[in-house]
Amino acid sequence: MAASITEGGYDYEFITDLPEDLTCVLCHFAFKNPVQVEECGHVFCKQCFDNMKDNAESTLVELLCPLDRQSIDVTRVFKDKSDERRVLNLMVKCPNFGDKCDWTGELREVLIHETTCYKNETMSHKELKQLLNRMNELESKVKINEQKLVEKDQQIENQNKQIEEQNEKVLSLQQAQNNMVIPNIKVDNNFSPVSTAYQWKFNPTEVKSGLKLFSPPFYNGVNSYCFQLYVKFVDECYRMVLYRYRGKYDPVLCQDVKKADSFKFSIYLFRKNGTKVLFHYPHTDGYSIPKHAMRGKGWSNNINNSEIDDFTVDGYVHMHCFFNSDGNFTNLFG
């Protein structure tokens, strides 16, 4: 084992016996940083010599060589490089030699080896066990935190999906709202404004380009039947259709889900100087939806391409669908 700082020399197990002329007479170890007294030539470890000098100064006695008792002039003490090289060239064993470490080498290399020797343990078995337990606890906490992060990421992802769905719903509602206008229209050039049950607008240029446009499904009253407007361009005419659409209240309204009761409706086209009745059913008329279909019977009418400019307001054609059962128009948009 290496000597303490108060013991100036090297305390290692040498491969061969330590030469006597390389042994400090004060600590009995191999010279460490040897110094030589010029007058007598005797050599000591520097730490050992400094301890001897400090003791003489503190006790107010003369500094004498312990071997020949001659007075020592501290100004004539120098480093002995020759003996230092000889000591560092000596072969030594690792302090853990025999305990699963078989390293041997020059004394100058042993300190480097000690820093890397796997048997150079400074902790007790109890301390090492506590450290391992602590490491296991930290590893468990890391795994728990990683799982929490994964769950948090999943929650954030779900929230983002919900936000996207809500945004899509808002956008859909905004688009539906953009397709609805509420002007003060005039029925048959009579300037009395009326209420509009459902309103929808379409771009005639888009329809003429080949697009087939459907309005959002709508109800003709609270907890009532469902309908849908449709327009396409065919034979130089705009064909406008009102479809019966399968609704969620059908089972309550009629025994046969496919067939609904009679109804009355009118569809107008709005323009600046009045309105035009596109088609009108003042009489009762039953309607039904085939099995496994969403849309059933439809009522249609055409308007010539040449007439469409008369019904264009701000680039759109505005359709108004009225339902009534007692001769009065009813604003029951649902």
Phi, psi and omega in degrees: 000144181295145182288154176288173185291332179286339175261108192293333189270179177273124179251084178232162175272115184273152179295319176243168180299140179290123179301143183296324183284358175248015181253129179285131182286346182271318181250348179064023173248172177296145182305136172234120186051058187295145174236150183239136176277123187296320186296314186252345178082003180285148187242141179222159169296143180301317180297319180296317179296317180296322177297318180295318180294317180297322179295320179295319181291322182287333180260003177058042176243162182286141179280116183239151175289128183290348181266319183238001177062026177271150179293140183250127175268110186296341178282352182240040175244127187229162180288134182262089182291329181295308179294329179296317178297319181297318180294315182293340178278349182292143179274132181229167176258155175299144177302337179261019183298134183091344178251063180065023172223120184249022184290138170222152180179181180294151181301326181296342184258350189294326181294322176295319180296321183299328181289340182248353182294123184292346178267002182278068183269129180256350180264149174286167179298322180294316180296320180296319179297319178297320179295317179297318178298319179296319178297320178296320178297315180296321179297320178296318179296322179298317180296318179297316180295322177297318178296319178297321179296319178298314179296320179296317178300321179294319178298316180297318179298317178296319179296320178297321178297317179297320179296318179297318179296318178296319179296321178297319178296317179298316179298320179297318178295321178296318178296318178297321180292323179295334180278002182242134176232152180232077177273167170272098184268163182241122182277119178051044178064009170275123193280019176278120179292147178233163178277146182253123181288313177212137183232141181212144179233153178218158179267114184296330179297319179296317181295319181293334179285352177119353180287143173252118187254135176242139173281163170298145175301144180216161182254146180272009177178174178292127181054043186238200185281161185249144181223172177206138177264149185213143178217141175212166181252122182210135178054045178060023177227154173265116179266122183244129190231142168251120181257145165282128186240138181298128182239167185283345181263002183305314182300333181278329188278332182210152180294319178265112185301327185287333187244128181256170180284176181290163182201170176228140177206161175220143176238127182246151167255130184268139173216172188296324184256020177145200181227165176231131176284116179283309169204155189214131179239089181280346183264168178284146182204117178285160180207153184216170179235127178299160180299142178063018178247153177268328180246148178241224184300144179232152178241127189228164173204160183245154171228134184294150178301325182290337181272346192296330180297330180293340184247018181259123177237119182056035177086001183235152171261128185255123178251142181230123184249119181250139174239137175210151181238350184228020179091349178251138176293142185235128178269086185238042178296128181230000000 
